[in-house]
């Protein structure tokens, strides 16, 4: 009986130690591969027109404008789910 209690306590201690381990998997790997240097910080660098660039947006072909507006209106009521980091694991 004593051996069983000791074994149980050993298991509890072992699982408790592992469960308190620091879990920074994404941060650690991101730092190792230098992801901060590869992320896009300003979308202007890749040629996307700015919202305030009215000349660009006003000169879009009318059929393209209508299609963009129609697609956007269909998505107005979309419920965006929250994606947790654990979902990627």
C-alpha positions in Angstrom: 0.0 0.0 0.0 2.9 2.4 0.9 4.5 1.7 -2.5 1.2 2.6 -4.3 1.0 5.9 -2.4 4.6 6.7 -3.1 4.1 5.9 -6.7 1.0 8.1 -6.9 2.8 11.0 -5.3 5.7 10.6 -7.7 3.2 10.7 -10.6 1.5 13.8 -9.3 4.8 15.6 -8.8 6.0 14.6 -12.3 2.8 15.8 -14.0 2.7 19.0 -12.0 6.3 19.8 -13.0 5.6 19.3 -16.7 2.3 21.2 -16.6 4.0 24.3 -15.2 6.6 24.3 -18.0 6.8 27.6 -19.8 4.9 27.3 -23.1 6.3 29.9 -25.5 6.5 27.6 -28.5 5.6 30.2 -31.1 7.7 33.0 -29.6 10.8 30.8 -29.3 10.6 29.5 -32.8 9.7 32.9 -34.2 12.8 34.3 -32.6 15.0 31.5 -33.9 13.9 32.0 -37.5 13.9 35.8 -37.4 10.2 36.2 -38.3 10.1 39.8 -37.1 12.5 40.7 -40.0 10.2 39.0 -42.6 6.8 40.3 -41.6 5.3 43.1 -43.6 5.2 46.2 -41.5 3.7 48.7 -44.0 1.5 47.4 -46.8 2.5 50.5 -48.9 5.8 48.7 -49.5 4.1 46.0 -51.6 2.0 48.4 -53.7 -1.5 48.2 -52.2 -3.3 51.4 -52.7 -4.1 53.4 -49.6 -7.7 54.0 -48.5 -7.2 57.7 -49.0 -6.0 57.3 -52.6 -9.4 58.4 -54.0 -7.9 58.8 -57.5 -7.1 55.1 -57.7 -10.4 53.9 -56.3 -12.5 56.3 -58.4 -10.8 55.1 -61.6 -11.6 51.4 -61.1 -13.8 50.0 -63.8 -17.5 50.2 -62.8 -18.1 46.4 -63.2 -15.2 45.7 -60.8 -16.5 48.2 -58.3 -20.0 46.6 -58.4 -18.5 43.2 -57.9 -16.3 44.3 -54.9 -19.4 46.0 -53.3 -21.6 42.9 -53.9 -19.0 40.6 -52.4 -18.5 42.9 -49.4 -22.2 43.2 -48.7 -22.6 39.4 -48.7 -20.0 39.2 -46.0 -21.5 41.9 -43.7 -23.1 39.5 -41.4 -20.3 37.0 -41.3 -19.3 35.9 -37.8 -15.5 35.9 -37.7 -14.4 33.0 -35.4 -11.6 33.6 -32.9 -8.6 31.5 -33.9 -6.5 30.6 -30.9 -2.8 29.7 -31.0 -3.7 26.2 -29.7 -5.8 25.7 -32.9 -2.6 25.9 -34.9 -0.8 23.3 -32.8 
